[in-house]
Amino acid sequence: MRYDDSPPPPESASSISPDRRWFMRRSALTIAAASLVPAALAAWVLTQALTGSGHDRPPPPAAAPLPASHATGLDGKPNTAAGATPTAAGRSGTASSAQPPAGSPPAGRTVVVDPGHNTGNFDHTAEIDREVDIGTNRKECDTTGTTTNSGYMEADFTMDVSRRLRTLLEAKGLKVVFTHETDRAWGPCIDERARIGNEAKADAVVSVHADGVSEGNRGYHVILPAEVKGGKADTAKIVEPSRRLGERIASNFARTTGSSPANYLGGGTGLVIRDDLGGLNLSTRPKVFIECGNMRDSKDAAQLTNPQWRQKAAQGIADGIVGFLGG
Ligand code: ZN
């Protein structure tokens, strides 16, 4: 089940509010989901049995009239085939087991910050639905992202946290590059987001997101790149440093926000490995995604919509990056 397969609303996109569009799209998806319940149920049960995972997965078709909105996903449609293998990343212990990094002081080094999605994506569904090459596969250019039940957009959240993060990192003497800010009406596509980090020769890249799964699913998780090889994707050299980066960010995020690791995936570690995200597969630099919380859970949403909490979130991510870089 793919969120972006929903037919566009009949009204002109520019004539209605983002919130209204959101609910229209969700309704369309609900109808589509209902029509596909039998087949999707079988696929979903199989996927859940294999992966036990969250973010980008298709929703439980029978039990979720409001599908996992982030449906949507980080960077494209859910991959329900065997290739989608979100995995608990607990092999070397929990996030708090991050090893002290060996490296030069962070000042002068480059961090690329990738604010997930773009508020304009809702008005440019044709453009963001266009598939791009992620090396191992083809996926949609970008997705709309999710919202809270009251309509606060993930793309607004990610930009706000990213700006707070930039201020904190620059105060440490780091050079910060954004993948986008106010410069474009939609996107960038996931392949371009990766390319910006690569071309900046970033010492660390973090993609900021919030999840969109059902009420009761709470907490943060950091997504680490799996080792993949195919086309332009080859993550062999970034798997290990990305893990160290992710562990640093996860443990610091937990400390500054008081949040717990996600209770719906990752086996309680707050770490998940994914092989289906173009933004990770195409990266040649150490890179992780962070899902700061679940926008569709009322308790998490109360935090995500709170500016003081977002400052704590940015602080935790910044401390993790600086720690990774040896500061
Ligand atoms: Zn997202």
Residues whose N, C-alpha, C, O or C-beta is under 5 A from the ligand:
A	BS01	ZN	G73 L74 G116 G145 H209 A210
